[in-house]
């Protein structure tokens, strides 16, 4: 990732927030057969010190990635979108793309069958909790038996993050009046409107909008 000090994100708490709010991740390994990439949801182990990811992969991804023998990179990306130069001032300008992303590095630890099942249950509960009638993985005896069979085709992992690089590029290098116009456009109804991205621009520019809660 290109190093740009003004956009550098170094706060582990903000990286943890990024993972919590954007759990769909890309996992990349450099293997003896070349680069391998897979895509899975991840959760934070909230009981651990530091950043620790929990999830699973479907067999045979754990072998394709050659997990346990080398470091992998997990890419997590938050809201992003096109920023038109028409939202700036009258000076010459080019468009850009605002985004927030993190590259997390570590060596995955493969989990046993029982622990894998617990991770799968936690994943299901995490996403089902938002629904009015959550459907649990072990909500019924029939569903529990089905989950046991399906889980045999997955491998759980725990990934302690040993280092990360992250960037939050949200127009911090623009004058306050320009940042305000950008947010106005993002909160509007135009083709590039995005309220999620607008919220991130607000969060990244506390000197313009005040400091975000949390």
For each residue, the residues with C-beta under 8 A, 3 or more apart:
1: 101 103 165 167
2: 167
3: 8
4: 7 8 167 169
5: 8
6: 172 173
7: 4 167 168 169 172 173
8: 3 4 5 166 167
9: 14 15 100 102 166 167 168
10: 166
11: 14 15
12: 15 16 50 51 164
13: 16 17
14: 9 11 17 18 166 168
15: 9 11 12 18 19 51 102 104 164 166
16: 12 13 19 20 44 51
17: 13 14 20 21 214
18: 14 15 21 22 76 78 100 101 102 166
19: 15 16 22 23 25 42 44 51 53 76 102 104
20: 16 17 23 44
21: 17 18 78
22: 18 19 76 77 78 79
23: 19 20 41 42 43 76 126
24: 39 40 41
25: 19 39 40 41 42 53 55 74 75 76
26: 37 38 39 74 75
27: 37 38 39 40 57 65 72 73 74 75
28: 35 36 37 72 73 74 75
29: 35 36 37 65 66 67 70 72 73
30: 34 35 70
31: 34 35 36 64 65 66 70
32: 66
33: 36 64
34: 30 31
35: 28 29 30 31
36: 28 29 31 33 64 65
37: 26 27 28 29
38: 26 27 57 61 64 65
39: 24 25 26 27
40: 24 25 27 55 56 57
41: 23 24 25 55 123 127
42: 19 23 25 53 54 55 74 76
43: 23 53 54 55 119 122 123 126
44: 16 19 20 51 52 53 54
45: 48 52 53 54 158
46:
47:
48: 45 52 160
49:
50: 12 160 161
51: 12 15 16 19 44 104 160 161 164
52: 44 45 48 158 159 160 161
53: 19 25 42 43 44 45 74 104 106 157 158 159 161
54: 42 43 44 45 119 122 156 157 158 159
55: 25 40 41 42 43 119 123 156 157 159
56: 40 116 119 120 123 154 155 156 157
57: 27 38 40 61 62 65 154 155 157
58: 61 153 154 155
59: 62 63 153 154 155
60: 63 64
61: 38 57 58 64 65 155
62: 57 59 65 67 110 155 157
63: 59 60 66 67
64: 31 33 36 38 60 61
65: 27 29 31 36 38 57 61 62 72 108
66: 29 31 32 63 69 70
67: 29 62 63 72 108 110 157
68: 107 108 109 110
69: 66
70: 29 30 31 66 107
71: 105 106 107 162
72: 27 28 29 65 67 105 106 107 108 159
73: 27 28 29 103 104 105
74: 25 26 27 28 42 53 103 104 105 106 159 161
75: 25 26 27 28 101 102 103 104
76: 18 19 22 23 25 42 101 102 104
77: 22 80 99 100 101
78: 18 21 22 99 100 101 200
79: 22 99 100 194 196 197 199 200
80: 77 97 98 99 100 101 197
81: 97 98 99 186 192 194 197
82: 95 97 192
83: 87 95 96 97 98 171 182 192
84: 87 95 185 192
85: 88 93 94 95
86:
87: 83 84 178 181 182 185
88: 85 91 93 174 178 181
89: 93 175 177 178
90:
91: 88
92:
93: 85 88 89
94: 85
95: 82 83 84 85
96: 83 169 171
97: 80 81 82 83 169
98: 80 81 83 169 170 171 182 197 200 201
99: 77 78 79 80 81 167 168 169
100: 9 18 77 78 79 80 166 167 168 169 170 200 204
101: 1 18 75 76 77 78 80 166 167
102: 9 15 18 19 75 76 164 165 166 167
103: 1 73 74 75 164 165 166
104: 15 19 51 53 73 74 75 76 159 161 164
105: 71 72 73 74 161 162 163 164
106: 53 71 72 74 159 160 161 162 163
107: 68 70 71 72 159 160 162
108: 65 67 68 72 157 158 159
109: 68 157 158 159 160
110: 62 67 68 155 156 157
111: 115 116 119 155 156 157 158
112: 115 116
113: 116 117 151 152
114: 117 118
115: 111 112 118 119 156
116: 56 111 112 113 119 120 151 154 155 156
117: 113 114 120 121 147 148 151 156
118: 114 115 121 122
119: 43 54 55 56 111 115 116 122 123 156
120: 56 116 117 123 124 137 147 151 154 156
121: 117 118 124 125 136 137 138
122: 43 54 118 119 125 126
123: 41 43 55 56 119 120 126 127
124: 120 121 127 128 136 137
125: 121 122 128 129 134 136 137
126: 23 43 122 123 129
127: 41 123 124 130
128: 124 125 131 134 135 136
129: 125 126 134
130: 127
131: 128 134 135
132:
133:
134: 125 128 129 131
135: 128 131 139 143
136: 121 124 125 128 139 143
137: 120 121 124 125 143 144 147
138: 121 143 144 147
139: 135 136 143 144
140: 143 144
141: 144 145
142: 145 146
143: 135 136 137 138 139 140 146 147
144: 137 138 139 140 141 147 148
145: 141 142 148 149
146: 142 143 149 150
147: 117 120 137 138 143 144 150 151
148: 117 144 145 151 152
149: 145 146 152
150: 146 147 153 154
151: 113 116 117 120 147 148 154
152: 113 148 149
153: 58 59 150
154: 56 57 58 59 116 120 150 151
155: 56 57 58 59 61 62 110 111 116
156: 54 55 56 110 111 115 116 117 119 120
157: 53 54 55 56 57 62 67 108 109 110 111
158: 45 52 53 54 108 109 111
159: 52 53 54 55 72 74 104 106 107 108 109
160: 48 50 51 52 106 107 109
161: 50 51 52 53 74 104 105 106 164
162: 71 105 106 107
163: 105 106
164: 12 15 51 102 103 104 105 161
165: 1 102 103
166: 8 9 10 14 15 18 100 101 102 103
167: 1 2 4 7 8 9 99 100 101 102
168: 7 9 14 99 100 172 200 204
169: 4 7 96 97 98 99 100 172
170: 98 100 200 201 203 204 205
171: 83 96 98 174 178 179 182 201 204 205
172: 6 7 168 169 179 204 205
173: 6 7
174: 88 171 178 179 182
175: 89 178 179
176: 179 180 205 207 208
177: 89 180 181
178: 87 88 89 171 174 175 181 182
179: 171 172 174 175 176 182 183 201 205 208
180: 176 177 183 184 208
181: 87 88 177 178 184 185
182: 83 87 98 171 174 178 179 185 186 201
183: 179 180 186 187 198 201 202 209
184: 180 181 187 188
185: 84 87 181 182 188 190 192 193
186: 81 182 183 192 193 194 195 197 198 201
187: 183 184 193 195 198
188: 184 185 193
189: 193
190: 185 193
191:
192: 81 82 83 84 185 186
193: 185 186 187 188 189 190
194: 79 81 186 197 198
195: 186 187 198 199
196: 79 199 200
197: 79 80 81 98 186 194 200 201
198: 183 186 187 194 195 201 202
199: 79 195 196 202 203
200: 78 79 98 100 168 170 196 197 203 204
201: 98 170 171 179 182 183 186 197 198 204 205
202: 183 198 199 205 208 209 212
203: 170 199 200 206 212
204: 100 168 170 171 172 200 201
205: 170 171 172 176 179 201 202 208 209
206: 203 209 210 211 212
207: 176
208: 176 179 180 202 205
209: 183 202 205 206 212
210: 206
211: 206
212: 202 203 206 209
213:
214: 17
